[in-house]
Amino acid sequence: MRIMESTAELQARADAVRAEGGRIALVPTMGALHEGHLTLVDAARAKADEVWVSIFVNPSQFGPEEDFERYPRPFEADAAACRARGVDVVFAPEAGELYPDGHQTWVEVDALTRPLCGAGRPGHFRGVTTVVTRLLLAAKPHVAVFGEKDFQQLAVIRRLVRDLGFDVEVLGAPIAREPDGVARSSRNRLLAPAARREARALARALDVAERAVADGEARADEILARVRAELARAPLAFVEYAELRDPQRLEPAPTRLQGPTLLALAVHFPAASGDPGARVRLIDNRVLHPHLHPEDPS
Amino acid sequence: MRIMESTAELQARADAVRAEGGRIALVPTMGALHEGHLTLVDAARAKADEVWVSIFVNPSQFGPEEDFERYPRPFEADAAACRARGVDVVFAPEAGELYPDGHQTWVEVDALTRPLCGAGRPGHFRGVTTVVTRLLLAAKPHVAVFGEKDFQQLAVIRRLVRDLGFDVEVLGAPIAREPDGVARSSRNRLLAPAARREARALARALDVAERAVADGEARADEILARVRAELARAPLAFVEYAELRDPQRLEPAPTRLQGPTLLALAVHFPAASGDPGARVRLIDNRVLHPHLHPEDPS
């Protein structure tokens, strides 16, 4: 496994692999790799001859009040995990490599980035789309793999790739979960112990909604009431949003669900760090599939 | 010579050329090709095995009051000129190919796009940088050639390429001029005949400034006064801007020039079209090289 820090070096290798007809799959990450990331590596492996993982905690996608400094950076463990999983290249650039002196170029996706995480994290998606553009130009992959946990991010990147005409296939990989159902996230390790236990509320709320829909419930407000009731059973939880949206355009769902519908959650919990005000933001989601009754009068 | 309309087809050819070790140079244009463009083709030829010309009148870089509809589109003549000059591929996409349904992704360069043409044409450079990103992703060239007549555009694209890490060399080509000194432009043919004669004022004003500097003048206000006096000899001219700026960052020049300095002009003239209010916007520029006196007290 090679560890590279330079864009030019990575591009040279991409050209060499491509010249020999090899296929490259890129897994962009911010490091602090867990089993969720490693399932992305496996998904990438199934699609390509070479699997490349980028590890870069991207400053421009963090707001001034967010956890950029606190975000975990266990590079040695990450490199070891990549090596053990058969990764061919780890791209681990310094910030100055991706944001050269005088940097002033931004890539923005418009409507898709406004609701959900975009509403609560101004500038976040601009940072994501800018760095993903740069990573795709650096690695020139045939396939790029992203987790479905960041559902909105995946939708935004699909739009970015389509709108700019990147010849890369964007592959979404299913949410990986801890044994207790909590979606795997690098931020889970930042949770206070009691908060870590309560974090199960997100997955439970998704289950509640899924069961309601399976039982024939199609009223958006009723589904959301059950979701909020389930989240309310976690007293440490602060709900940033719990919303039903169309999975393609992320527009608000109709009052009665009429097809596959995204249920997206963002919930804050107390952090384990000494700072009593520090919070950890967790997200989770599921696409609900209501029964469709063509004769339904609504 | 091949004419292509599809991004995917162009990318497939780029991959094939690259796999054989061939080098591609792209000349992005809006068509209405003149000898200025064709000198770009020659510059491209000197740098690559294949010369590709894109012809696309990019709607997103025109303001609502601008001449998008009026912009000339002589495609057959353009294709013939490319063929005669040895161009290998003409990429002539429809607007829907570069801006797919639901398009909402924009590439923006910040500080460099604010002054000069950016001040008078809000959104113009966002359109330019977005379409250039898309064209570079479509053609995957080793070299991209742009004219120095659009000095600010060239500076913005150099910044874009550096900030996003495109592995493409950006090549600027000198301004091509008509026999009477007017910078070659697709818009020259839109000028009313009297305006076409007066358009020589731009190049004359650049000459006046160059002579002043050669004679030792270093005061910015004095140089600009002479430039404006020269432009004032063209009664049909409306001066949008005449400015001295640092050629890298495009920041305002100091009161006494202290190194290479951009003199940039944008001047409007009456159009030949029936509409008496219709105007044609011409730009021109030159980098002035003042004498440097290390002992100069200022």
Interface residues (C-beta under 8 A of the other chain):
Chain A: T7 A8 Q11 D15 R18 A19 G21 L98 Y99 P100 G102 H103 Q104 T105 W106 V107 E108 V109 D110 A111 L112 T129 T133 R134 L137 A138 R159 L160 R162 D163 L164 G165 F166 D167 R249
Chain B: T7 A8 Q11 D15 R18 A19 G21 L98 Y99 P100 G102 H103 Q104 T105 W106 V107 E108 V109 D110 A111 L112 T129 T133 R134 L137 A138 R159 L160 R162 D163 L164 G165 F166 D167 R249
